[in-house]
Amino acid sequence: MRWRDGEHKERYTLITKEIDGKEQLRDEGYHVIDLHDITLLSERFLADRTR
């Protein structure tokens, strides 16, 4: 698979326990996920499955 052929766009995500300034980083275009985000997503997913 050719990776840098002009058709694909590389994206990086930072995942860590806690990110200070997370909203500012997101406003700047970074994909940042911390443990709090993962917890919220998991809770929402499980709540949707039990309905």
N, C-alpha and C positions, 0 to 999 in steps of 0.2 A: 504494500500500500504506500503510495507516495503521500507524504505528509505535507510538504510545503510546495504544493503544486498550484497555489493561487485559488483553489476551490475550498480549502478548509481554513478555518480561523482557530487559532490556538486560544484557549482560555485557561486561566489558572484560578484555583480556589484555595483560600487559606482556611483551614479547619483547625481550631485549637480550643482549649478549655475556656478561655475568656479573652475577649478582645476589647480593649479600651479604645474608644473612638470609632466603634464599628459603623455607626451611621454615617460618619464623615467619609470613611473609606468606601462605603457603598455609594455615597453621592459622587465620589470621584471615579466610580465605575468598577471598583474591585468587587469580587465575589467573596464574601467572608461569612463563615459559619462558625458559631461557637456552641458549646455544650447547651446553653440556654435555648438556642434555636432548634437544636436536634430534639431536645426534650419537648418543646412546644409542638413541633411537627409530629413527633411520636404520639403525643396525647391526642392531637386532632385526628390522626389516622386511626387510633384505637377507638375514639369516640364515634367516628363515622362507621366503623365496622360493627359496632354494637347496636346501631339503630335499626 
